[in-house]
């Protein structure tokens, strides 16, 4: 065997090793159903307690579309339960929203629903 050449087996082994190393460093997004079996509904504001969220995790909001919606808001809008211009609204009833790094705020934009606890704040690391 010529010592200047690398065998195909060596190339394959090195490739597999690289794949394993890079794969072990990847983190996979978790998927959470907001409100668990209850879904996106009233008094869900404490649903996040005890959970750890990461950037890229997916929140699934299950609800009846003609009654509720999901609105991505900022902290001020979250605290005041008011969604104003520029807010992103979701209406499908099975909305999948990917978390951004840092604070993420969600409310129901139907009047008075947020005031009845239909809101969550999620901090993603």
C-alpha positions in Angstrom: 0.0 0.0 0.0 1.3 3.5 -0.9 1.9 5.4 2.3 1.1 8.7 0.6 -2.5 7.8 0.0 -5.4 7.7 2.5 -7.5 4.7 2.4 -11.3 4.9 1.7 -11.8 3.3 5.1 -9.9 6.1 6.9 -12.0 8.7 5.0 -15.2 7.0 6.0 -14.2 6.7 9.6 -13.1 10.3 9.9 -16.4 11.4 8.3 -18.4 9.3 10.8 -16.4 10.8 13.6 -17.1 14.3 12.5 -20.8 13.6 12.1 -20.9 12.2 15.7 -19.1 15.1 17.1 -21.2 17.8 15.4 -24.4 15.8 16.1 -23.7 15.5 19.8 -23.3 19.3 20.0 -26.7 20.0 18.3 -29.7 20.7 20.5 -33.1 19.8 19.2 -36.1 22.0 19.7 -38.7 20.8 22.1 -42.4 21.2 21.4 -44.8 22.2 24.1 -48.6 22.3 23.9 -49.7 25.4 25.7 -52.0 24.6 28.6 -51.3 20.9 28.1 -54.6 19.0 27.7 -56.6 22.2 28.5 -55.1 24.0 25.5 -54.9 27.8 25.1 -57.7 28.9 27.4 -58.6 31.0 30.4 -56.3 30.9 33.5 -53.3 29.5 31.6 -50.9 32.2 32.7 -49.1 29.9 35.2 -48.7 27.1 32.7 -45.0 28.0 32.2 -44.0 27.5 35.8 -41.5 24.7 36.3 -40.7 24.5 32.6 -37.4 25.4 30.9 -37.6 26.9 27.4 -34.8 27.4 24.8 -34.6 29.5 21.7 -36.1 27.5 18.9 -38.5 25.6 21.0 -42.0 25.4 19.5 -45.2 26.4 21.4 -48.4 24.9 20.0 -51.5 26.9 20.8 -54.7 24.8 20.4 -58.0 26.7 20.6 -61.3 27.4 19.0 -60.6 30.0 16.3 -63.9 31.8 16.3 -63.6 32.4 20.0 -59.8 32.9 20.6 -56.6 33.9 18.9 -52.9 34.3 19.8 -51.1 37.6 19.6 -47.4 38.1 20.0 -46.9 41.3 22.1 -44.2 43.2 24.0 -44.0 43.4 27.8 -46.0 46.6 28.0 -48.8 45.1 25.9 -48.7 41.9 27.9 -49.0 43.7 31.2 -51.8 46.0 30.0 -53.6 43.2 28.0 -53.7 45.4 24.9 -52.4 44.4 21.5 -51.7 47.5 19.4 -50.5 48.0 15.8 -47.6 45.9 14.7 -48.5 42.9 16.8 -48.5 39.5 15.1 -51.9 37.8 15.2 -52.6 34.1 14.7 -56.1 32.8 14.1 -55.8 29.1 12.9 -56.6 27.3 16.2 -53.5 25.1 16.0 -50.7 27.7 15.8 -47.1 26.7 16.0 -44.8 29.5 17.2 -41.0 29.3 17.5 -39.6 31.0 20.5 -37.0 33.7 20.1 -34.1 34.1 22.5 -35.1 36.1 25.6 -38.6 37.2 26.6 -41.6 36.1 24.5 -45.1 37.4 25.4 -48.4 36.0 24.2 -52.0 37.1 24.8 -55.5 36.3 23.5 -56.6 39.4 21.6 -60.3 38.8 22.2 -61.6 41.5 24.5 -61.2 40.6 28.2 -59.7 37.2 27.6 -56.2 38.3 28.5 -57.6 39.8 31.7 -59.0 36.4 32.6 -55.5 34.9 32.4 -55.3 34.0 28.8 -51.7 35.1 28.5 -48.3 33.6 29.0 -44.7 35.0 29.3 -41.9 32.7 28.3 -38.2 33.4 28.8 -36.1 31.3 26.3 -32.4 30.8 26.9 
